[in-house]
Amino acid sequence: MTARIDHTRPFIPVRIAVLTISDTRTPKTDKSGPLLAQMIEEAGHTLADRAVAPDDEKSIRKAVKKWVK
């Protein structure tokens, strides 16, 4: 099944946060996070936040809990 955009419905922008999970990347060396952030904004949405977290459950939970608050 191919996803299709229904242009008859109004566009509703949403806030999106990008979390890069990596043991080797930092905010300075992350390439995918900035690209996703750019694509989000170009699509008309709002970038709520962007972060890089190590690949461990505690760090990922901490980042997501911060955003939820």
PyMOL commands that set and color helices and strands:
alter all, ss='L'
color gray80, all
select helices_A, chain A and resi 32-42+57-68
alter helices_A, ss='H'
color red, helices_A
select strands_A, chain A and resi 15-21+46-53
alter strands_A, ss='S'
color yellow, strands_A
deselect
rebuild
show_as cartoon
